[in-house]
Amino acid sequence: MADSLNRTLKTIFARRRATLLPGAPNALTAKMIQDAGFEAIYVTGAGVTNTYLGIPDLGLISLSELADNVAAMRDVTTLPIVADGDTGFGNAVNVTRTVKVLERAGANGIQLEDQVFPKKCGHFAGKDVIPMDEAAQKIRAACDARGDQDFVIVARTDARAVHGFNAAIERAEAFIEAGADATFVEAPEGLDEIRAIPQKLKVPQLINMVYGGKTPIVELDELEKMGYGVVLYANAPMQGAMLAIKKTLAHLKKQGSTTGFEDQLIGFAERQTIVDKAAFDAIEKRYATK
């Protein structure tokens, strides 16, 4: 199954149809992404950090914590999974282990970036990047470490905010030469830069649409015309959930009950449908003793 999903994910990137990948911060969201009809899932490092640890995206999550979340998602979805591997949790040696661990956990691709460890959210100020040669060697290590050559290596650069757009393109080109299957120039500023990225780089491109971030929101059909392979809305599901939680808690604090707020809550029966309770009921019935 893993090999097949790897090939599926690679095809999604290669066809360059701006396939939309919503971000999943947890297994419940991953399952809902599949139920909603999307083709693949992006495991958002920022989202996992925010929801699992309740802290900002500042490189504070560990590889084992990330892998546990990827494994939980794999248990409840049959879609291809791209895991946000941050900086690979260290140097090329660490990257080697990171790829092996996340591949074993059920990921079908990994995104690795060139920030200094500990990293920051791509739309935060104060980022820095490691030397280009060192970053390219980490991508080579990732390509060599994968057990299946169809496991997708996405090389991200955060150099746009540090050294400018041309430097970011130069780094992406170096990552392609190192073997990356796709590249990701994080946080381009302005439509001219967004248009230029897939024109300048020969492998499929990924772009991240962040509500409130540095990159302007561009509609999906326009991104497809530009030639993007994959479009991330890495944190939109989590942002929506956070707003819903905030509104629900405010209502409970004010009213002391859910009265008058029922239309904002998912029904009990639908909740059980989403988590597939019927399947577990069937298992219980099948193996029940008389």
Backbone torsions as a table, in degrees:
resi	resn	phi	psi	omega
1	MET	NA	-41.8	-177.3
2	ALA	-60.9	-45.2	-179.3
3	ASP	-60.3	-40.7	-179.9
4	SER	-65.0	-42.7	179.3
5	LEU	-67.6	-35.1	175.2
6	ASN	-59.4	-46.4	179.9
7	ARG	-64.8	-38.5	178.1
8	THR	-61.5	-44.8	-179.9
9	LEU	-64.5	-41.8	179.6
10	LYS	-61.9	-38.2	177.7
11	THR	-65.5	-40.0	178.7
12	ILE	-57.8	-44.9	177.5
13	PHE	-65.9	-45.8	-170.7
14	ALA	-67.5	-29.1	-175.9
15	ARG	-76.3	-15.4	172.3
16	ARG	56.6	50.1	178.3
17	ARG	-109.0	21.6	179.2
18	ALA	53.0	49.9	179.0
19	THR	-65.3	129.7	-175.2
20	LEU	-86.1	124.4	175.6
21	LEU	-113.5	109.1	173.4
22	PRO	-73.6	152.0	178.6
23	GLY	-87.4	137.5	177.1
24	ALA	-112.5	121.4	175.1
25	PRO	-89.9	-8.4	-178.5
26	ASN	-161.0	173.9	-175.4
27	ALA	-66.4	-36.4	179.6
28	LEU	-60.3	-45.4	179.1
29	THR	-64.7	-40.2	178.1
30	ALA	-58.2	-44.0	179.6
31	LYS	-64.4	-40.2	179.5
32	MET	-69.2	-32.1	175.6
33	ILE	-62.6	-44.3	177.2
34	GLN	-63.4	-45.7	-178.8
35	ASP	-62.0	-28.3	-179.7
36	ALA	-79.4	-7.7	173.6
37	GLY	98.5	12.7	177.4
38	PHE	-76.5	164.5	-173.2
39	GLU	-95.6	-20.3	-178.2
40	ALA	-159.0	168.4	-174.3
41	ILE	-127.3	139.8	174.2
42	TYR	-109.1	122.1	176.5
43	VAL	-84.1	108.5	-175.6
44	THR	-82.9	120.6	178.1
45	GLY	-63.1	-40.2	177.3
46	ALA	-63.1	-42.7	-178.7
47	GLY	-66.4	-42.7	177.8
48	VAL	-62.8	-42.9	179.2
49	THR	-62.0	-45.1	-179.2
50	ASN	-65.0	-46.3	-172.4
51	THR	-85.1	-36.6	-176.2
52	TYR	-81.0	-37.8	-176.8
53	LEU	-110.0	-18.9	-179.8
54	GLY	71.7	28.8	-177.2
55	ILE	-132.2	168.4	-177.0
56	PRO	-72.5	165.7	179.0
57	ASP	-81.4	84.3	-177.2
58	LEU	-129.7	30.5	178.3
59	GLY	73.2	27.9	-173.4
60	LEU	-96.1	-11.6	179.2
61	ILE	-80.4	149.5	179.5
62	SER	-97.3	163.9	177.4
63	LEU	-61.3	-42.6	-178.8
64	SER	-64.6	-37.8	177.8
65	GLU	-66.1	-41.9	177.9
66	LEU	-64.3	-45.0	-178.5
67	ALA	-62.8	-38.6	177.4
68	ASP	-59.6	-41.0	179.8
69	ASN	-69.6	-39.9	177.1
70	VAL	-61.8	-44.1	-179.5
71	ALA	-62.5	-39.6	178.3
72	ALA	-64.3	-39.0	177.4
73	MET	-66.3	-42.1	179.7
74	ARG	-61.0	-32.3	179.6
75	ASP	-65.6	-23.7	-172.9
76	VAL	-118.1	5.0	179.2
77	THR	-140.2	149.3	175.7
78	THR	-107.9	10.6	178.6
79	LEU	-84.4	156.1	171.9
80	PRO	-62.0	144.8	-178.2
81	ILE	-121.7	127.3	169.6
82	VAL	-102.8	121.3	-178.8
83	ALA	-99.4	133.5	174.8
84	ASP	-77.5	103.8	-177.9
85	GLY	-91.7	12.6	-179.7
86	ASP	49.8	-129.5	-178.7
87	THR	-89.1	5.7	-174.5
88	GLY	83.1	7.1	175.5
89	PHE	66.0	31.2	175.6
90	GLY	144.9	-144.8	-176.7
91	ASN	-88.0	-164.9	-176.8
92	ALA	-61.9	-32.5	177.1
93	VAL	-64.8	-45.0	177.7
94	ASN	-63.8	-39.5	179.0
95	VAL	-60.2	-41.1	178.7
96	THR	-56.7	-46.6	179.7
97	ARG	-69.0	-39.3	-178.9
98	THR	-59.1	-45.0	179.6
99	VAL	-62.5	-45.5	-179.0
100	LYS	-63.2	-42.4	-178.4
101	VAL	-66.4	-45.5	-177.3
102	LEU	-73.1	-33.0	174.6
103	GLU	-64.1	-42.8	178.7
104	ARG	-66.4	-32.1	-179.7
105	ALA	-72.4	-16.5	177.2
106	GLY	120.4	4.0	176.0
107	ALA	-72.6	153.3	177.7
108	ASN	-113.1	-2.2	176.6
109	GLY	-166.7	162.2	-179.8
110	ILE	-137.9	142.5	171.5
111	GLN	-104.2	128.4	179.0
112	LEU	-125.2	140.2	-174.8
113	GLU	-121.0	167.2	-173.4
114	ASP	-103.6	18.5	177.3
115	GLN	-71.0	158.1	168.9
116	VAL	-67.0	139.6	176.2
117	PHE	-88.1	134.6	-1.0
118	PRO	-76.6	140.7	-176.7
119	LYS	-79.7	176.5	173.9
120	LYS	-131.9	161.3	172.3
121	CYS	-49.8	140.0	-176.4
122	GLY	-61.4	-15.7	-179.6
123	HIS	-110.6	13.5	172.2
124	PHE	-88.1	154.6	171.8
125	ALA	-80.5	161.4	173.7
126	GLY	85.4	18.7	177.7
127	LYS	-76.1	160.1	170.2
128	ASP	-145.5	158.8	-177.6
129	VAL	-123.6	153.9	177.3
130	ILE	-78.9	166.4	177.8
131	PRO	-57.2	146.8	-173.8
132	MET	-60.2	-42.2	-179.0
133	ASP	-62.1	-41.2	178.6
134	GLU	-64.2	-42.0	179.7
135	ALA	-63.9	-41.6	179.3
136	ALA	-64.4	-37.7	177.5
137	GLN	-65.1	-34.0	176.2
138	LYS	-65.6	-36.7	176.3
139	ILE	-67.5	-40.1	175.5
140	ARG	-59.6	-42.9	179.2
141	ALA	-61.5	-40.8	179.2
142	ALA	-63.2	-43.8	180.0
143	CYS	-63.8	-39.5	-179.9
144	ASP	-71.5	-27.4	-173.7
145	ALA	-80.8	-24.3	-174.3
146	ARG	-66.4	142.0	-179.6
147	GLY	-78.1	-24.2	-179.2
148	ASP	-127.4	128.8	-176.4
149	GLN	-66.4	-14.5	176.0
150	ASP	-87.2	-7.6	172.4
151	PHE	-61.5	124.2	-166.9
152	VAL	-85.0	127.3	175.5
153	ILE	-104.2	113.7	177.0
154	VAL	-104.2	118.6	-178.7
155	ALA	-100.4	119.0	-178.7
156	ARG	-105.1	141.1	171.1
157	THR	-120.0	137.3	175.7
158	ASP	-105.6	18.4	-174.3
159	ALA	-70.8	-18.0	-178.8
160	ARG	-55.4	-42.3	-177.0
161	ALA	-78.7	-16.0	-173.9
162	VAL	-103.4	-48.4	-173.7
163	HIS	-119.7	-3.5	178.1
164	GLY	103.5	170.3	-172.5
165	PHE	-65.3	-44.9	-177.4
166	ASN	-63.1	-37.7	177.7
167	ALA	-65.1	-36.5	178.4
168	ALA	-65.1	-41.7	177.7
169	ILE	-64.0	-41.5	178.9
170	GLU	-60.2	-41.9	179.0
171	ARG	-66.4	-43.6	179.0
172	ALA	-59.1	-40.2	177.6
173	GLU	-62.3	-39.5	178.0
174	ALA	-65.9	-36.0	179.0
175	PHE	-69.7	-34.5	176.5
176	ILE	-64.6	-43.0	177.6
177	GLU	-63.6	-28.9	179.1
178	ALA	-78.1	-8.9	175.0
179	GLY	117.1	3.5	-178.6
180	ALA	-60.9	138.1	178.0
181	ASP	-78.7	-27.8	179.9
182	ALA	-151.6	156.9	175.7
183	THR	-126.8	164.2	-170.3
184	PHE	-145.0	101.8	174.9
185	VAL	-86.7	104.8	-173.9
186	GLU	-76.1	141.4	171.6
187	ALA	57.4	50.7	170.2
188	PRO	-65.4	150.5	-175.8
189	GLU	-118.4	108.6	177.3
190	GLY	101.5	152.9	-176.3
191	LEU	-65.3	-33.0	-179.4
192	ASP	-62.3	-42.2	179.1
193	GLU	-67.8	-41.7	179.9
194	ILE	-60.4	-43.5	179.0
195	ARG	-65.0	-37.3	-172.5
196	ALA	-71.8	-31.6	-171.8
197	ILE	-57.3	-55.3	-179.5
198	PRO	-69.1	-18.0	176.9
199	GLN	-76.9	-32.5	-174.6
200	LYS	-89.8	-20.0	-173.1
201	LEU	-117.8	134.3	-167.3
202	LYS	-83.9	-18.0	179.5
203	VAL	-95.7	166.4	178.2
204	PRO	-57.3	145.6	-176.5
205	GLN	-113.3	146.0	175.0
206	LEU	-113.6	139.3	175.5
207	ILE	-130.8	145.9	-175.1
208	ASN	-111.2	118.4	176.3
209	MET	-95.6	113.1	-174.9
210	VAL	-117.9	112.0	176.6
211	TYR	-62.1	120.4	-178.6
212	GLY	89.3	0.5	-178.4
213	GLY	-91.0	-166.7	-174.4
214	LYS	-82.5	-20.3	-176.8
215	THR	-94.1	129.3	177.9
216	PRO	-64.6	144.8	177.7
217	ILE	-73.5	125.9	178.3
218	VAL	-118.6	137.1	-177.4
219	GLU	-67.1	154.4	-171.8
220	LEU	-61.0	-41.9	-177.8
221	ASP	-64.3	-33.2	177.5
222	GLU	-69.9	-39.9	178.3
223	LEU	-65.6	-33.8	176.4
224	GLU	-66.1	-42.9	177.7
225	LYS	-61.5	-33.5	179.1
226	MET	-72.8	-18.9	176.3
227	GLY	101.5	16.7	179.2
228	TYR	-71.1	145.7	177.6
229	GLY	-84.3	-46.2	-175.7
230	VAL	-137.5	140.8	176.7
231	VAL	-119.2	122.3	177.9
232	LEU	-94.0	135.3	158.0
233	TYR	-115.9	76.2	-165.6
234	ALA	-64.0	-33.2	-173.3
235	ASN	-125.1	5.4	179.5
236	ALA	-60.0	-45.4	178.1
237	PRO	-59.6	-41.1	179.7
238	MET	-67.7	-40.1	178.8
239	GLN	-61.6	-40.8	176.6
240	GLY	-63.9	-41.9	179.8
241	ALA	-66.0	-39.9	179.5
242	MET	-62.8	-40.7	178.5
243	LEU	-64.8	-41.8	179.2
244	ALA	-63.0	-42.2	178.5
245	ILE	-63.1	-44.1	-179.4
246	LYS	-60.8	-44.8	179.7
247	LYS	-66.2	-40.8	-179.3
248	THR	-64.1	-45.2	-179.5
249	LEU	-65.8	-36.8	177.8
250	ALA	-64.0	-40.6	178.5
251	HIS	-65.8	-44.5	179.1
252	LEU	-61.5	-40.7	179.7
253	LYS	-63.8	-40.0	-177.2
254	LYS	-78.2	-45.3	-172.7
255	GLN	-94.8	-26.7	-177.2
256	GLY	79.3	6.8	177.9
257	SER	-162.6	177.6	177.7
258	THR	-91.3	4.7	-179.8
259	THR	-57.1	130.3	-179.2
260	GLY	84.9	-0.8	-177.2
261	PHE	-122.6	6.6	-172.2
262	GLU	-58.1	-34.6	-177.5
263	ASP	-71.9	-8.4	177.7
264	GLN	-96.8	-0.8	-177.1
265	LEU	-113.4	139.5	175.7
266	ILE	-71.7	143.0	-177.5
267	GLY	-68.5	156.0	-178.4
268	PHE	-60.3	-44.6	-178.4
269	ALA	-66.1	-41.6	179.5
270	GLU	-65.9	-36.9	176.0
271	ARG	-57.6	-43.7	179.6
272	GLN	-68.7	-32.0	176.5
273	THR	-65.4	-43.8	-178.7
274	ILE	-59.8	-40.5	-179.0
275	VAL	-90.7	8.6	173.0
276	ASP	59.2	46.7	-179.9
277	LYS	-60.1	-33.9	-178.2
278	ALA	-57.7	-36.0	179.3
279	ALA	-65.0	-38.3	179.4
280	PHE	-74.2	-33.5	174.0
281	ASP	-61.4	-39.8	-179.9
282	ALA	-65.6	-39.4	177.1
283	ILE	-64.1	-44.8	179.7
284	GLU	-59.7	-43.9	-179.4
285	LYS	-66.0	-40.8	-177.0
286	ARG	-63.1	-37.2	-173.2
287	TYR	-106.9	11.1	178.8
288	ALA	-66.6	144.4	174.8
289	THR	-89.4	152.1	-179.0
290	LYS	-85.3	NA	NA
